[in-house]
Amino acid sequence: MTMVVAAETPPLPADASGVFRVGSSRVTLDSVVSAFRDGAGATAEEIAEHYPALTLGEVYAIIAYYLARTAEVNDYLRTREQRSAEVRQANERLFDPTGIRARLMARQTGQDSA
């Protein structure tokens, strides 16, 4: 009897924005990789527990994909971080965050007394 081993394609479809999501969930590749590599690093079981939309098999597949293509995934993550910073800066130019807490508290106090 001959056993045939075929490589699994990781469950990473890209959405319309080019963001990779795991399987049919809304969980991003960024989230899983971040949980795996940050700090002490979460185990696959801990990640699956934290993201109930993912199966343990999907989490293992993503971790294996990351380990096999670390440089490529890290480049993708850096690009995502840069894009996020650009969007944040653009939003801050449009909507000045200075004093936002005070404005929100004043608005809340005004609504409470009305």
C-alpha positions as CSV (number, residue, x, y, z in Angstrom):
1,M,0.0,0.0,0.0
2,T,1.4,3.4,-1.0
3,M,0.6,6.5,0.9
4,V,0.3,9.7,-1.0
5,V,1.0,12.9,0.9
6,A,-0.3,16.1,-0.7
7,A,0.5,19.6,0.6
8,E,-2.5,21.5,1.9
9,T,-3.2,24.9,0.6
10,P,-3.5,27.3,3.5
11,P,-7.0,28.7,4.0
12,L,-6.0,32.3,3.1
13,P,-8.3,34.0,0.7
14,A,-7.7,37.7,0.2
15,D,-10.6,40.1,0.6
16,A,-11.4,43.0,-1.7
17,S,-8.8,45.1,0.1
18,G,-6.0,42.5,-0.3
19,V,-6.2,41.5,3.4
20,F,-5.7,37.8,4.0
21,R,-8.4,36.2,6.1
22,V,-8.4,32.7,7.6
23,G,-10.8,30.4,5.9
24,S,-14.3,31.9,5.6
25,S,-13.9,33.9,8.9
26,R,-13.1,37.6,9.4
27,V,-10.0,36.7,11.4
28,T,-6.9,38.1,9.6
29,L,-3.6,36.4,9.0
30,D,-2.1,39.3,10.9
31,S,-4.1,38.4,14.0
32,V,-3.0,34.7,14.0
33,V,0.6,35.4,13.3
34,S,0.7,38.2,15.9
35,A,-0.7,35.9,18.6
36,F,1.8,33.2,17.6
37,R,5.0,35.3,17.6
38,D,4.3,38.0,20.2
39,G,5.6,37.7,23.7
40,A,5.8,34.1,24.8
41,G,3.8,33.1,21.8
42,A,0.4,31.5,22.0
43,T,0.0,27.8,21.2
44,A,-2.2,26.8,18.3
45,E,-4.8,25.6,20.9
46,E,-4.8,29.0,22.7
47,I,-5.2,30.8,19.4
48,A,-8.1,28.6,18.3
49,E,-9.7,29.2,21.7
50,H,-9.2,32.9,21.4
51,Y,-10.7,32.9,17.8
52,P,-13.7,30.5,17.9
53,A,-14.4,31.1,14.2
54,L,-11.2,29.2,13.4
55,T,-10.7,25.4,13.6
56,L,-7.6,24.1,15.2
57,G,-6.6,22.7,11.8
58,E,-6.8,26.2,10.2
59,V,-4.6,27.6,13.0
60,Y,-2.0,24.9,12.5
61,A,-2.1,25.5,8.7
62,I,-1.5,29.2,9.2
63,I,1.3,28.7,11.7
64,A,2.9,26.2,9.2
65,Y,2.5,28.6,6.4
66,Y,4.1,31.4,8.5
67,L,7.0,29.2,9.5
68,A,7.6,28.1,5.9
69,R,7.4,31.6,4.5
70,T,8.5,33.8,7.4
71,A,10.2,36.5,5.4
72,E,7.4,36.8,2.9
73,V,4.7,37.0,5.6
74,N,6.8,39.5,7.6
75,D,7.0,41.7,4.4
76,Y,3.2,41.5,4.0
77,L,2.7,42.4,7.7
78,R,5.1,45.4,7.4
79,T,3.2,46.6,4.4
80,R,-0.1,46.3,6.3
81,E,1.4,48.2,9.3
82,Q,2.6,51.0,7.0
83,R,-0.7,51.2,5.3
84,S,-2.5,51.3,8.7
85,A,-0.2,54.1,9.8
86,E,-0.9,56.1,6.6
87,V,-4.7,55.7,7.1
88,R,-4.4,56.7,10.8
89,Q,-2.4,59.8,9.8
90,A,-4.9,60.7,7.1
91,N,-7.8,60.4,9.5
92,E,-6.0,62.5,12.1
93,R,-5.5,65.2,9.6
94,L,-9.2,65.1,8.7
95,F,-10.4,64.7,12.3
96,D,-8.1,66.3,14.9
97,P,-7.9,64.0,17.9
98,T,-6.6,66.7,20.1
99,G,-9.0,67.2,23.0
100,I,-11.4,64.5,21.8
101,R,-11.9,63.0,25.3
102,A,-12.8,66.4,26.7
103,R,-15.2,67.1,23.8
104,L,-16.9,63.7,24.3
105,M,-17.1,64.1,28.1
106,A,-18.6,67.6,27.6
107,R,-21.1,66.2,25.1
108,Q,-22.1,63.4,27.5
109,T,-22.5,65.8,30.4
110,G,-24.7,68.0,28.2
111,Q,-26.9,65.1,27.2
112,D,-27.2,63.9,30.8
113,S,-28.4,67.3,31.9
114,A,-30.9,67.7,29.0
